[in-house]
């Protein structure tokens, strides 16, 4: 044990010093050794926990794992002991010190279970003063892939770990983490000369998909994002061998950033370049979702769940593609200066199959539920259903309740569309939809069978006629009926005491079964209601204001359950791009939506 003295000499050491002092004259540069008393013990010890730090999340495959706790302590006079506790239970003690004033060491603990933990390190000095430092951290449950074929998932929550393989990439340069994130605690922040890389063997499958989010930074004005290509031995400092693997990257396009995919089939390369459809405005502080799929037959690029380019590639070849680069073209695709991307990236997933459009939209929907959400495109927009392979409303991220067996048509106005079927319809709760002004905008590809149908209904129950409901005193009903072979579209709205009709007669007639798309909109305000067809007024009339009493269900593509008394049941037409608003749109606003969705 160390004593209070500030030095301790062995007999041999003392003899050597005496001999040295005898040999030196009084003018020698060597001063005599003088003992110094330690003085008063004034300060409490200091303690630092180097690992884990506050908020650390440990991600491993095992339910029970090992943690290497790193810590240090110091005192102005002398440490007595250091005690480590995990969740209030002592797991280690240090009582002997080479340097009595400071200690830096570690403790390996091999029984760390899944859950949130509290680690405390307490240092004692000889006079009885103590200092206790505590950090809270979590050993997370092993990640279970959320999707079929998911072989890599990197959430970038202050760690570069792939949660599927529990492996970390090689880090080149000095990338960072940004506190801005899609839904976790952080995201990858690119830096000049920086990127991540993995051994690519496990990604070389017959199908491949990458899906991720970016906040696009225009500087530099071109960059590599994901690259898995072969070496270019002829150009080691500017590699650009595109005969196998893939290269996903971006380039300046008139101030926007154009995203492109290049894929090699073993003999040559194919370009999957969507032109202006693949352009994204940078530096908007908005998250954009990107995905691309590659199979033996074709490659497809998607942006925000929309297909921007699809091309045949004939084959998928992985020869010599042994490196996956993330957020740079380096080292295998730098010949055109597609180097480090300084944008933010989050929620990177890779799959061993080519995902379908509906699969990709499901990933987007799931990620949105963790914090991104749809940003309304128009003033007052409170509801948006694009029908792109799912029935989730994008503003609230709430899925429809589905009755019957509706389907999706591939020939939508924009992408896919809702395809009606007998006894099929959707319903939503009307929370946030019952404002004093209301508008709806949507497209229909009209099927004359059946010859009458409900389209949008928000009405009250009819307790007196539960199997043929027709209470029109509140809410609205927008529907169609046969009119000499054409289909006439009508609006009915209730003010709480009575209903009003907005029937444009022949002006509201549309030829069915043409295979073409027709745009419909209607508005309700405290003073009037208007029905528009293809942006033109079909009927406009005074209205004293809508009453929403009992209107707790929105029905889409049927009068069921609240408006069936006259046979206005399921519509077997196609519907696309349904938007609802908490304001009465002007005619110019209706025409702008039509123009945007052409």
C-alpha positions in Angstrom: 0.0 0.0 0.0 1.1 3.5 -0.7 1.7 5.8 2.2 1.1 9.6 2.6 4.8 10.4 1.8 5.5 11.7 -1.6 8.4 9.4 -2.3 9.6 5.9 -1.3 13.2 4.7 -1.8 14.6 1.2 -1.7 18.0 0.7 0.1 19.8 0.3 -3.2 18.3 3.5 -4.6 19.2 5.4 -1.4 22.9 4.2 -1.6 23.2 5.3 -5.2 21.9 8.7 -4.4 24.5 9.1 -1.5 27.3 8.0 -3.7 26.2 10.5 -6.4 26.0 13.3 -3.9 29.6 12.4 -2.6 30.9 12.5 -6.1 29.6 15.9 -7.0 31.1 19.1 -5.7 29.2 21.8 -4.1 29.1 23.6 -7.4 27.4 20.7 -9.1 24.1 21.3 -11.1 22.5 18.4 -9.1 20.3 19.7 -6.3 19.9 17.7 -3.1 16.5 15.9 -2.7 14.2 17.4 -0.1 11.1 15.6 1.1 7.8 17.6 0.7 4.8 17.0 2.9 1.5 16.4 1.0 -0.4 19.4 2.4 -4.1 19.6 3.1 -6.6 17.4 1.1 -8.9 20.2 -0.2 -10.7 18.9 -3.2 -13.0 15.9 -3.9 -11.9 13.4 -6.6 -12.8 14.0 -10.3 -14.4 11.2 -12.3 -14.9 10.8 -16.1 -16.7 7.9 -17.8 -15.3 7.6 -21.4 -17.5 4.7 -22.5 -20.4 4.3 -22.5 -21.4 7.9 -22.6 -24.9 9.3 -21.9 -27.4 7.9 -24.5 -25.1 5.2 -26.0 -27.1 2.6 -27.8 -25.4 -0.8 -28.0 -26.5 -2.8 -31.1 -25.5 -6.4 -31.3 -27.0 -9.7 -32.4 -26.7 -11.4 -29.0 -29.3 -11.1 -26.2 -26.5 -11.0 -23.6 -23.3 -9.2 -24.6 -20.0 -7.9 -23.3 -19.2 -4.2 -22.6 -15.8 -2.7 -22.1 -16.3 0.2 -19.6 -13.6 2.9 -19.8 -13.2 5.5 -17.1 -10.7 7.7 -15.3 -10.4 9.3 -11.8 -8.0 11.8 -10.2 -7.5 13.5 -6.8 -5.4 16.4 -5.6 -3.7 14.2 -2.9 -4.4 10.5 -3.2 -7.1 8.2 -4.4 -8.3 5.5 -2.0 -10.6 3.4 -4.2 -12.9 3.4 -7.2 -16.2 1.5 -7.2 -18.3 0.7 -10.3 -22.0 0.0 -10.1 -24.4 -1.1 -12.8 -28.1 -0.6 -12.1 -27.2 -0.2 -8.4 -25.2 -3.4 -8.1 -21.4 -3.3 -7.6 -19.6 -4.9 -10.5 -16.0 -3.9 -9.8 -13.5 -2.1 -7.5 -10.0 -0.6 -7.9 -8.0 -0.3 -4.7 -4.4 -0.2 -5.8 -2.8 2.5 -8.0 0.5 2.9 -9.6 -0.1 6.6 -9.6 -1.9 7.5 -6.4 -3.3 10.8 -7.8 -4.8 9.5 -11.1 -6.1 6.3 -12.6 -7.3 5.5 -16.2 -8.5 2.0 -16.9 -11.3 -0.2 -18.0 -13.6 -3.0 -16.7 -14.9 -5.7 -19.0 -18.4 -6.8 -18.0 -19.8 -9.8 -19.9 -23.4 -10.1 -18.7 -25.0 -7.0 -20.2 -28.7 -7.8 -21.0 -31.1 -6.0 -23.3 -32.6 -2.9 -21.8 -31.9 0.6 -20.4 -29.0 0.7 -17.8 -27.4 3.1 -15.4 -23.7 3.0 -14.8 -22.1 4.8 -11.9 -18.4 5.3 -11.1 -17.6 6.6 -7.6 -14.1 7.7 -6.5 -13.0 8.0 -2.9 -10.0 9.9 -1.5 -8.1 9.2 1.7 -9.9 11.9 3.6 -13.3 10.3 2.9 -14.5 12.7 0.1 -16.3 11.1 -2.8 -17.4 11.9 -6.3 -20.0 9.9 -8.2 -20.6 10.1 -12.0 -23.5 8.4 -13.7 -24.5 7.7 -17.3 -27.5 6.1 -18.8 -27.3 3.9 -21.9 -29.2 1.1 -23.6 -28.4 -2.3 -24.9 -31.0 -2.6 -27.7 -32.8 -5.8 -28.7 -31.3 -7.4 -31.8 -32.7 -5.8 -35.0 -35.1 -8.0 -36.9 -35.4 -7.0 -40.6 -38.7 -5.4 -41.3 -39.0 -6.4 -44.9 -38.5 -9.5 -47.0 -35.0 -9.6 -48.5 -33.6 -6.7 -46.3 -29.9 -7.4 -45.9 -28.6 -4.0 -44.8 -30.1 -1.3 -42.6 -28.2 1.8 -41.5 -30.2 4.3 -39.5 -27.1 6.5 -38.9 -28.1 7.1 -35.3 -24.6 8.4 -34.2 -23.2 5.1 -35.4 -22.2 3.6 -38.8 -23.4 0.1 -37.9 -25.4 -2.1 -40.2 -28.0 -3.5 -37.9 -28.7 -6.6 -40.0 -25.1 -8.0 -40.1 -24.0 -6.0 -37.0 -20.9 -4.9 -38.9 -19.4 -1.5 -39.4 -18.0 -0.1 -42.7 -14.5 1.1 -43.3 -14.6 4.9 -42.8 -12.5 7.1 -45.1 -12.0 10.8 -44.3 -14.0 12.5 -41.7 -17.8 12.2 -42.2 -20.0 13.4 -39.4 -23.4 12.9 -37.9 -26.1 15.6 -38.2 -28.8 16.1 -35.5 -31.2 16.5 -38.4 -32.8 13.2 -39.1 -35.8 11.5 -40.6 -36.9 9.9 -37.5 -34.0 8.7 -35.3 -31.4 10.7 -33.4 -29.0 11.6 -36.3 -28.2 11.2 -39.9 -25.0 10.8 -42.0 -23.4 14.1 -42.9 -21.0 14.0 -45.8 -17.7 15.8 -45.9 -15.0 16.4 -48.5 -12.9 13.3 -49.1 -15.2 11.2 -47.0 -17.2 8.0 -47.5 -18.1 4.6 -46.1 -17.3 1.2 -47.7 -18.3 -2.4 -47.2 -17.0 -5.7 -48.6 -19.6 -6.2 -51.4 -19.8 -10.1 -51.4 -23.2 -10.3 -49.6 -24.8 -7.7 -52.0 -24.1 -9.6 -55.2 -27.4 -11.3 -55.7 -29.8 -11.9 -58.7 -31.8 -8.9 -57.6 -30.8 -5.6 -55.8 -32.6 -2.7 -54.3 -31.4 0.3 -52.4 -33.7 2.7 -50.6 -32.8 5.8 -48.6 -33.5 9.5 -47.9 -31.4 12.5 -48.6 -31.3 16.2 -47.9 -29.6 17.2 -51.1 -26.7 19.7 -50.9 -25.8 21.3 -54.2 -22.1 21.6 -53.2 -20.3 19.9 -54.7 -22.5 20.1 -57.9 -21.8 16.4 -58.7 -21.2 13.4 -56.4 -21.4 9.7 -56.2 -24.0 8.2 -53.8 -23.9 4.4 -54.0 -21.4 2.6 -56.1 -20.5 -1.1 -56.5 -18.3 -1.3 -59.5 -15.1 -3.1 -60.7 -11.6 -1.7 -60.5 -10.2 0.3 -63.5 -6.5 -0.8 -63.5 -5.8 1.4 -66.5 -6.9 4.5 -64.6 -6.1 3.9 -60.9 -6.4 7.6 -60.0 -9.6 8.3 -62.0 -11.4 4.9 -62.2 -14.4 4.6 -64.5 -14.9 0.9 -65.5 -18.6 0.6 -66.0 -18.9 -2.9 -67.5 -20.3 -4.5 -64.3 -22.0 -3.4 -61.1 -23.8 -0.1 -60.7 -23.2 3.6 -60.1 -25.9 5.8 -58.6 -24.9 9.5 -58.6 -26.1 13.1 -59.2 -25.1 16.0 -61.4 -26.0 19.7 -61.8 -28.9 20.2 -64.3 -29.6 23.9 -64.6 -29.3 24.5 -60.9 -31.2 21.3 -60.0 -29.6 18.0 -59.2 -30.3 15.2 -61.7 -30.1 11.6 -60.3 -28.8 8.9 -62.6 -28.2 5.2 -62.5 -25.6 3.3 -64.6 -25.6 -0.5 -64.7 -23.1 -2.9 -66.4 -24.2 -6.2 -67.8 -20.7 -7.7 -68.2 -20.1 -6.5 -71.7 -21.4 -2.9 -71.7 -23.2 -0.4 -69.6 -26.8 0.9 -69.6 -28.0 4.4 -68.6 -31.1 4.8 -66.5 -31.5 8.6 -66.9 -34.9 10.1 -66.3 -34.0 13.5 -67.5 -36.0 16.3 -66.0 -38.2 13.7 -64.2 -35.2 12.8 -62.1 -34.4 16.4 -61.1 -34.5 17.5 -57.5 -34.2 21.1 -56.2 -31.2 21.1 -53.7 -30.7 23.1 -50.5 -34.4 23.1 -49.7 -34.0 21.5 -46.2 -36.5 18.9 -47.3 -36.0 15.1 -47.2 -36.3 13.3 -50.6 -36.7 9.5 -50.9 -34.7 7.6 -53.5 -34.8 4.0 -54.5 -33.5 2.0 -57.4 -33.9 -1.6 -58.3 -31.9 -3.9 -60.5 -32.7 -7.4 -61.8 -31.5 -9.5 -64.7 -34.0 -7.9 -67.0 -34.4 -4.2 -66.0 -33.4 -1.4 -63.8 -35.7 1.3 -62.3 -35.2 4.6 -60.5 -37.8 6.0 -58.1 -37.9 9.4 -56.5 -40.4 10.0 -53.7 -42.2 6.8 -54.7 -42.7 7.8 -58.3 -41.1 5.9 -61.2 -38.8 8.4 -63.0 -37.0 5.9 -65.4 -37.2 2.3 -66.3 -34.8 0.5 -68.8 -34.0 -2.9 -70.0 -30.5 -4.0 -69.1 -30.5 -7.7 -70.4 -28.3 -9.0 -67.6 -26.9 -8.1 -64.2 -23.1 -8.8 -63.8 -21.1 -8.5 -60.6 -17.6 -9.4 -61.9 -14.9 -7.9 -59.6 -17.5 -5.7 -57.8 -15.9 -6.3 -54.4 -16.4 -2.8 -52.8 -19.7 -1.0 -52.0 -19.1 2.8 -51.6 -21.6 4.9 -49.7 -21.8 8.7 -50.3 -19.0 8.8 -52.8 -18.0 7.5 -56.2 -14.6 6.7 -54.8 -12.6 4.6 -55.3 -14.3 2.9 -58.4 -16.2 5.8 -60.0 -14.1 9.0 -59.8 -13.1 9.4 -63.4 -15.8 12.1 -64.0 -15.2 13.6 -60.6 -18.2 12.0 -58.9 -16.6 12.1 -55.5 -17.9 12.7 -51.9 -21.4 13.8 -51.5 -21.8 16.4 -48.7 -25.5 16.0 -48.4 -27.3 14.2 -45.5 -28.3 10.6 -45.8 -30.7 8.6 -43.5 -32.4 5.2 -43.3 -30.3 3.4 -45.9 -31.7 -0.1 -46.7 -30.4 -2.7 -49.2 -32.3 -5.7 -50.4 -31.4 -8.9 -52.1 -34.4 -8.6 -54.5 -35.9 -6.0 -56.8 -38.7 -4.4 -54.8 -42.0 -3.6 -56.5 -43.4 -0.1 -56.6 -45.8 -1.0 -53.8 -43.0 -2.4 -51.7 -41.1 0.9 -52.0 -44.1 2.9 -51.2 -44.6 0.8 -48.1 -41.0 1.5 -47.0 -41.7 5.2 -47.6 -44.9 5.1 -45.6 -43.2 3.3 -42.7 -40.4 5.7 -42.6 -42.8 8.6 -42.8 -44.5 7.3 -39.7 -41.2 7.8 -37.9 -41.2 11.5 -38.4 -41.2 12.6 -42.1 -44.7 12.8 -43.2 -46.2 14.2 -46.4 -45.9 18.0 -46.8 -49.1 19.4 -48.3 -48.6 20.8 -51.8 -51.4 23.3 -51.7 -52.8 25.9 -49.2 -55.5 24.3 -47.1 -54.8 20.7 -48.2 -55.7 18.4 -45.3 -56.0 15.0 -47.1 -54.2 13.4 -50.0 -54.7 9.9 -51.4 -52.4 9.2 -54.5 -53.4 5.5 -54.6 -49.8 4.5 -55.4 -50.0 0.9 -54.4 -51.3 1.6 -50.9 -54.4 3.2 -49.2 -52.6 5.3 -46.7 -53.7 9.0 -46.5 -50.4 11.0 -46.7 -51.2 14.0 -44.5 -52.2 12.0 -41.4 -50.4 8.8 -42.4 -53.6 6.9 -41.6 -54.7 3.9 -43.6 -58.2 3.6 -45.0 -60.7 1.1 -43.7 -61.3 -1.1 -46.7 -64.7 -2.7 -47.5 -64.9 -5.4 -50.3 -62.1 -6.0 -52.7 -61.0 -2.8 -54.5 -57.8 -3.1 -56.5 -55.1 -0.9 -58.2 -55.0 0.0 -61.9 -51.7 0.5 -63.6 -53.1 3.1 -65.9 -53.6 5.9 -63.4 -53.7 9.6 -64.2 -50.4 9.7 -62.2 -48.8 6.3 -61.6 -51.4 3.8 -60.2 -55.1 4.4 -59.5 -57.9 3.1 -57.4 -60.0 0.5 -59.2 -63.5 0.2 -57.9 -65.3 -3.2 -57.6 -68.8 -4.3 -56.6 -69.5 -3.6 -52.9 -66.0 -2.1 -52.5 -65.2 1.3 -50.9 -62.9 3.1 -48.5 -63.8 4.9 -45.3 -61.9 7.3 -43.0 -62.7 9.0 -39.7 -63.6 12.7 -40.4 -61.3 14.2 -37.7 -59.8 17.5 -39.1 -62.1 17.4 -42.2 -65.2 19.1 -40.9 -64.3 22.8 -41.3 -66.8 25.5 -42.3 -65.4 25.5 -45.8 -64.6 22.3 -47.7 -63.3 21.3 -51.2 -62.5 18.1 -53.0 -60.4 17.5 -56.1 -59.9 14.2 -57.9 -59.8 12.4 -61.3 -62.2 9.7 -62.6 -62.0 7.3 -65.5 -65.7 6.7 -65.6 -67.3 3.3 -65.9 -71.1 3.4 -66.7 -71.6 0.1 -64.8 -73.4 0.4 -62.5 -75.4 3.3 -64.0 -75.4 5.2 -60.7 -73.0 5.3 -57.8 -71.8 7.3 -54.8 -68.3 8.9 -55.1 -67.7 11.0 -52.0 -70.1 11.1 -49.0 -69.8 12.6 -45.5 -73.3 12.3 -44.1 -75.1 11.5 -40.9 -76.6 8.1 -40.0 -80.3 7.4 -40.9 -81.5 5.4 -37.9 -85.0 5.1 -39.3 -83.6 3.4 -42.5 -80.5 1.4 -41.5 -80.4 -0.7 -44.7 -81.2 2.2 -47.1 -79.9 5.3 -45.5 -80.7 8.7 -46.9 -80.5 11.4 -44.2 -79.5 14.5 -46.1 -79.9 17.2 -43.4 -76.1 17.6 -42.8 -72.9 16.8 -44.6 -72.6 16.3 -48.3 -73.1 13.7 -51.0 -71.4 13.8 -54.4 -72.6 11.1 -56.8 -73.5 10.2 -60.4 -76.6 9.0 -62.2 -77.5 7.9 -65.8 -78.7 10.7 -68.0 -79.6 9.4 -71.4 -76.5 7.3 -71.6 -74.2 9.9 -70.1 -73.4 10.2 -66.4 -74.6 13.3 -64.6 -72.7 14.4 -61.5 -74.5 16.1 -58.6 -73.8 17.6 -55.2 -76.2 17.6 -52.3 -75.4 19.4 -49.0 -77.2 19.9 -45.7 -77.3 23.0 -43.5 -78.6 21.2 -40.4 -82.3 21.7 -41.2 -82.6 20.9 -44.9 -80.6 19.9 -47.9 -79.7 21.9 -51.0 -79.1 20.6 -54.6 -76.3 21.6 -56.9 -77.3 19.9 -60.1 -75.9 21.4 -63.3 -78.2 19.4 -65.6 -76.6 18.8 -69.0 -73.6 20.9 -68.0 -72.7 18.2 -65.5 -72.9 15.3 -68.0 -69.8 13.3 -68.9 -69.5 10.5 -71.5 -68.5 7.3 -69.7 -66.4 4.3 -70.9 -64.1 6.5 -73.0 -60.9 5.4 -71.3 -60.0 9.0 -70.6 -59.6 10.9 -67.4 -62.0 13.7 -66.2 -61.2 16.1 -63.4 -63.9 16.9 -60.8 -63.9 19.4 -58.0 -66.5 20.8 -55.7 -66.4 23.5 -53.1 -68.6 24.4 -50.1 -68.4 27.7 -48.2 -70.7 29.5 -45.8 -72.3 31.3 -48.7 -72.2 29.1 -51.8 -71.3 25.7 -53.4 -69.7 25.2 -56.8 -69.2 22.0 -58.9 -66.3 22.0 -61.5 -65.7 19.5 -64.3 -62.4 19.8 -66.0 -61.9 23.2 -64.3 -65.1 24.7 -65.7 -68.1 25.6 -63.6 -70.9 23.0 -64.0 -73.1 24.4 -61.3 -72.9 27.3 -58.8 -75.5 28.2 -56.2 -76.1 30.0 -52.9 -75.8 28.0 -49.7 -76.3 29.0 -46.1 -73.5 26.9 -44.7 -72.8 23.3 -44.1 -73.6 21.4 -40.9 -71.5 18.5 -39.9 -73.8 16.9 -37.2 -73.3 13.2 -37.1 -70.9 13.2 -40.1 -68.2 11.0 -38.6 -67.5 8.8 -41.7 -66.0 9.8 -45.1 -66.9 7.2 -47.8 -64.8 7.1 -51.0 -66.2 5.5 -54.2 -69.5 4.5 -52.7 -72.6 5.9 -51.0 -72.3 3.2 -48.4 -73.0 3.3 -45.6 -74.8 6.7 -45.3 -76.3 7.3 -48.7 -77.8 4.1 -50.2 -81.5 4.8 -50.2 -81.6 5.6 -53.9 -79.1 2.8 -54.9 -76.0 5.0 -55.0 -73.6 2.2 -54.0 -70.1 1.3 -55.1 -68.5 3.0 -58.1 -66.6 0.6 -60.4 -64.7 3.5 -62.1 -61.1 4.4 -61.5 -60.1 7.3 -59.2 -56.8 9.0 -58.8 -55.2 11.9 -56.9 -57.9 12.6 -54.3 -57.3 15.8 -52.3 -59.5 17.4 -49.7 -59.1 21.0 -48.4 -60.3 23.1 -45.4 -61.1 26.0 -47.7 -63.2 26.7 -50.8 -60.8 26.6 -53.7 -61.1 29.3 -56.4 -61.5 28.3 -60.0 -57.9 29.4 -60.6 -56.7 27.1 -57.8 -58.7 24.2 -59.3 -57.1 24.8 -62.7 -53.6 24.9 -61.2 -54.1 21.5 -59.6 -55.3 20.1 -63.0 -52.2 21.6 -64.7 -49.9 20.1 -62.0 -51.4 16.7 -62.4 -51.4 16.5 -66.2 
